[in-house]
């Protein structure tokens, strides 16, 4: 015989696991130091400037 499972508890456990996965992803995405954010912003600005400098002038 199989084990009896309370469906409400199983649903809540599954929901908690999904929320934890989303929270972990957000921590990785937004949990950076100020130095890392500044470095990324500087790199983005340099890449944007390099791209803009190579753009052709049109009349």
PEKA-V356794 format. One record per pair of residues at least 12 apart in sequence whose C-alpha atoms are under 8 Angstrom apart, sorted by sequence separation. I is the first residue (numbers start at 1). J is the second residue. If there is no record, write none. Layout:
BEGIN
i=I j=J
i=I j=J
END
This chain:
BEGIN
none
END
